[in-house]
């Protein structure tokens, strides 16, 4: 049974001892460096990224933003 693509992918990459460059994920379990020993995060986890952006906005007194997709 697939729990999460990130969790299962991380376990497979660790099993085959292959580096895994993950762009980002909301999975908190990926912080386990023993089980996911080949994981390299390209960006911080989403929960920490949001906190960082908020702190940056507060520091520079940003009142509004535009998000283009």
HELIX and SHEET records of a PDB file:
HELIX    1   1 UNK A    5  UNK A   15  1                                  11    
HELIX    2   2 UNK A   28  UNK A   31  5                                   4    
HELIX    3   3 UNK A   46  UNK A   59  1                                  14    
SHEET    1   A 2 UNK A  20  UNK A  22  0                                        
SHEET    2   A 2 UNK A  39  UNK A  41  1                                        
END                                                                             
